[in-house]
Amino acid sequence: GDTVKVMETRPLSKDKRWRLVSIIEKAR
């Protein structure tokens, strides 16, 4: 769920989005 939310957002950099996704996956 959280991962989808992050992907739905429009970050300034794609790298930032991927970093957030990685952090969320690790937190799970």
HELIX and SHEET records of a PDB file:
HELIX    1   1 ASP A    2  GLU A    8  1                                   7    
HELIX    2   2 LYS A   14  ALA A   27  1                                  14    
END                                                                             
